[in-house]
């Protein structure tokens, strides 16, 4: 059996002994000055500012040019003549008409009798037995008669057979336009009012005795005996007021 001795303390002691026997050499360590040159070379920083050049925007305005189409517009103005009708002043119950001779007032009366009765009746009313100027008047007379009489019939108008045609029927000398003449003193003019029934005026055929004139409710004329008493009316006329 072995006894263990501590080895480490022994080794340390030995090292110390050796160091004590070696002469001590002092080593001077000169620290060389260390120059640290720090050269900071700042490279110039060139800041390149890139200016953003905005390319000019050219706005091309496409002007829409309407091709000048030369259109010639022809405006035709038709002037329609305006007829202003002025009421003809007439006595109450009478109606006015324009005539070449001047304003004329008409009125139809219902009163049976012969031509002399009609003539005197109009004179008593301040007028005369009226002739017929035109179609408008003959239509007025016929419609007024129907309205007053209540039906068909005849009325006396102011016309009588001319002297050259007293003994004649219709022929080349005595026609529908010259066999009769108006009797209201020149107030009825021309021949437009001679609107005869077909075959009239016939002067009674062989009798040759129809020298006076009647207007029927059908708005046509016929010649008749002046003494005939059954016509039931007459038409009077007088100048406008």
TITOR-617067 format. One line per 4 residues: number of its first residue (from 1); their letters; for each residue x, y, z of C-alpha. Coordinates in Angstrom, 3 decimals, padded with zeros to 6 digits, m for minus. Example, Ala and Ser with C-alpha at 12.3 -4.5 7.8 and 13.67 -1.06 7.14 Angstrom:
TITOR-617067
1> as> 012.300:m004.500:007.800 | 013.670:m001.060:007.140
***
This chain:
TITOR-617067
1> xxxx> 000.000:000.000:000.000 | 001.257:003.272:m001.120 | 000.955:006.670:000.518 | m000.093:009.448:m001.910
5> xxxx> 001.670:012.720:m001.578 | 000.226:015.901:m002.965 | 002.019:016.579:m006.275 | 000.777:020.072:m007.195
9> xxxx> 002.230:021.899:m004.150 | 005.433:020.232:m004.797 | 005.585:021.354:m008.377 | 004.839:024.930:m007.484
13> xxxx> 007.629:024.994:m004.992 | 010.066:023.697:m007.557 | 009.136:026.356:m010.073 | 009.631:029.087:m007.560
17> xxxx> 013.041:027.758:m006.707 | 014.141:027.771:m010.322 | 012.933:031.277:m010.899 | 014.901:032.468:m007.944
21> xxxx> 018.094:031.134:m009.395 | 017.699:032.814:m012.908 | 019.027:036.402:m013.006 | 016.384:038.923:m013.666
25> xxxx> 016.608:040.718:m017.059 | 014.706:043.833:m017.316 | 013.244:044.291:m020.732 | 012.355:047.870:m021.481
29> xxxx> 009.596:047.976:m023.754 | 009.395:051.243:m025.578 | 006.118:051.724:m027.023 | 006.628:053.372:m030.383
33> xxxx> 004.284:056.194:m030.677 | 001.625:055.109:m032.891 | 000.419:057.840:m035.147 | m002.900:057.103:m036.387
37> xxxx> m003.641:059.358:m039.251 | m007.145:059.243:m040.075 | m007.650:060.855:m043.382 | m011.198:061.289:m044.065
41> xxxx> m011.450:062.280:m047.622 | m014.889:063.431:m048.079 | m015.637:063.009:m051.634 | m017.617:066.005:m052.624
45> xxxx> m021.088:064.939:m052.787 | m022.528:066.191:m055.928 | m026.141:066.285:m055.598 | m027.504:066.120:m059.014
49> xxxx> m030.913:067.498:m058.909 | m032.580:066.084:m061.850 | m035.150:068.632:m062.661 | m038.080:066.874:m063.973
53> xxxx> m038.852:068.729:m067.033 | m042.393:068.418:m067.828 | m042.645:068.248:m071.510 | m045.062:070.914:m072.560
57> xxxx> m048.297:069.294:m073.172 | m049.672:070.374:m076.454 | m053.340:070.116:m076.416 | m054.495:069.848:m079.913
61> xxxx> m057.960:071.164:m080.017 | m059.597:069.671:m082.982 | m061.882:072.426:m083.992 | m064.809:070.887:m085.629
65> xxxx> m065.190:072.968:m088.658 | m068.519:072.491:m090.153 | m068.019:072.591:m093.797 | m069.687:075.781:m094.779
69> xxxx> m072.560:074.488:m096.709 | m073.996:077.442:m098.443 | m077.686:076.826:m098.071 | m079.903:079.375:m099.638
73> xxxx> m083.262:079.449:m097.920 | m085.911:081.162:m099.889 | m088.750:082.332:m097.719 | m091.862:083.143:m099.595
77> xxxx> m094.163:085.375:m097.652 | m097.683:085.328:m098.877 | m099.564:088.360:m097.796 | m103.197:087.593:m097.382
81> xxxx> m105.196:090.754:m097.732 | m107.161:091.400:m094.599 | m110.684:092.497:m095.200 | m112.052:094.549:m092.392
85> xxxx> m115.798:094.561:m092.427 | m117.280:097.635:m090.887 | m120.885:097.302:m089.850 | m123.125:099.451:m091.979
89> xxxx> m125.310:101.619:m089.766 | m128.931:100.784:m090.513 | m132.253:101.325:m088.737 | m133.204:098.669:m086.203
93> xxxx> m134.299:095.466:m087.914 | m132.549:096.280:m091.196 | m129.329:094.672:m092.463 | m126.580:096.498:m094.319
97> xxxx> m124.817:095.617:m097.575 | m122.055:097.368:m099.470 | m122.996:098.386:m102.995 | m121.178:100.293:m105.731
101> xxxx> m123.726:103.060:m105.110 | m122.940:103.078:m101.374 | m124.157:101.357:m098.190 | m127.629:099.879:m098.575
105> xxxx> m129.995:098.594:m095.915 | m132.501:095.800:m096.582 | m135.511:094.410:m094.783 | m138.082:091.758:m095.756
109> xxxx> m141.727:092.223:m094.781 | m144.540:089.684:m094.784 | m147.692:091.314:m096.139 | m149.838:089.706:m098.876
113> xxxx> m150.757:091.878:m101.838 | m149.988:092.883:m105.391 | m147.038:094.831:m106.648 | m148.640:098.238:m105.983
117> xxxx> m149.238:097.158:m102.363 | m145.562:096.281:m101.980 | m144.474:099.565:m103.530 | m146.564:101.685:m101.204
121> xxxx> m145.598:099.561:m098.201 | m141.896:100.299:m098.685 | m142.554:104.007:m099.238 | m144.427:104.151:m095.934
125> xxxx> m141.392:102.701:m094.177 | m139.016:105.314:m095.554 | m137.596:103.130:m098.305 | m138.294:101.800:m101.772
129> xxxx> m139.101:098.411:m103.276 | m135.531:097.141:m103.572 | m133.731:095.590:m106.490 | m131.138:092.803:m106.116
133> xxxx> m127.450:093.725:m106.408 | m125.852:090.281:m106.309 | m125.999:086.665:m105.146 | m125.334:087.596:m101.506
137> xxxx> m128.390:089.834:m101.434 | m130.706:087.382:m103.159 | m129.662:084.678:m100.682 | m130.334:087.048:m097.780
141> xxxx> m133.790:087.960:m099.093 | m134.820:084.327:m099.618 | m133.585:083.136:m096.213 | m135.192:086.084:m094.414
145> xxxx> m138.496:085.408:m096.170 | m138.455:081.720:m095.189 | m137.627:082.644:m091.595 | m140.489:085.147:m091.380
149> xxxx> m143.063:083.312:m093.482 | m142.353:079.869:m092.072 | m142.183:078.217:m095.490 | m141.940:078.570:m099.258
153> xxxx> m143.505:081.442:m101.191 | m142.834:084.581:m103.218 | m142.052:088.225:m102.529 | m141.960:091.307:m104.696
157> xxxx> m138.682:092.965:m105.681 | m138.076:096.297:m107.416 | m137.747:095.363:m111.093 | m140.011:095.788:m114.136
161> xxxx> m139.932:094.883:m117.812 | m138.256:097.379:m120.124 | m140.356:099.139:m122.755 | m138.636:097.467:m125.760
165> xxxx> m139.401:094.020:m124.310 | m143.027:094.537:m123.180 | m144.350:092.580:m126.117 | m141.538:090.097:m126.459
169> xxxx> m140.500:086.734:m125.139 | m136.853:085.796:m124.711 | m135.042:086.279:m127.995 | m131.881:087.792:m129.370
173> xxxx> m133.101:091.286:m128.577 | m134.669:090.614:m125.183 | m132.386:088.467:m123.024 | m132.178:087.573:m119.367
177> xxxx> m129.958:090.601:m118.846 | m131.880:093.354:m120.622 | m135.558:092.347:m120.489 | m135.896:093.934:m117.020
181> xxxx> m134.546:096.973:m115.219 | m134.291:097.980:m111.532 | m136.817:100.488:m110.174 | m135.168:101.752:m106.940
185> xxxx> m133.793:104.970:m108.389 | m130.340:103.772:m109.425 | m129.461:102.254:m106.048 | m129.228:098.798:m107.623
189> xxxx> m126.721:098.668:m110.477 | m125.528:096.167:m113.053 | m127.012:092.805:m113.975 | m125.434:090.454:m111.375
193> xxxx> m128.723:090.362:m109.496 | m130.691:088.994:m112.449 | m130.570:085.378:m111.280 | m133.549:083.823:m113.049
197> xxxx> m135.369:080.562:m112.671 | m134.741:078.329:m115.674 | m136.781:079.529:m118.701 | m137.521:082.914:m117.161
201> xxxx> m138.449:085.637:m117.855 | m140.899:084.254:m120.403 | m143.469:087.105:m120.391 | m146.297:084.654:m119.874
205> xxxx> m145.717:082.960:m123.168 | m148.368:083.982:m125.685 | m150.106:086.217:m123.129 | m147.217:088.670:m122.997
209> xxxx> m148.527:090.115:m119.722 | m145.820:089.585:m117.092 | m144.150:092.931:m116.591 | m143.315:092.659:m112.852
213> xxxx> m140.786:090.549:m110.922 | m141.054:088.084:m108.043 | m138.352:086.392:m105.956 | m139.080:082.840:m104.815
217> xxxx> m137.927:081.315:m101.558 | m135.622:079.175:m103.753 | m133.562:082.359:m104.379 | m134.397:082.724:m108.093
221> xxxx> m136.420:085.326:m110.020 | m139.426:084.960:m112.323 | m141.607:087.456:m114.159 | m145.251:087.789:m113.101
225> xxxx> m148.413:089.803:m113.668 | m148.247:092.994:m111.650 | m151.806:092.513:m110.333 | m151.169:089.102:m108.821
229> xxxx> m152.240:089.325:m105.169 | m151.109:086.039:m103.653 | m147.412:086.830:m103.107 | m147.042:087.180:m099.363
233> xxxx> m144.128:089.575:m098.978 | m141.783:092.222:m100.360 | m138.279:093.540:m099.740 | m137.572:097.187:m098.997
237> xxxx> m134.296:099.081:m099.216 | m132.853:102.425:m098.121 | m129.404:104.030:m097.903 | m127.315:103.385:m094.786
241> x> m127.543:105.926:m091.981
***
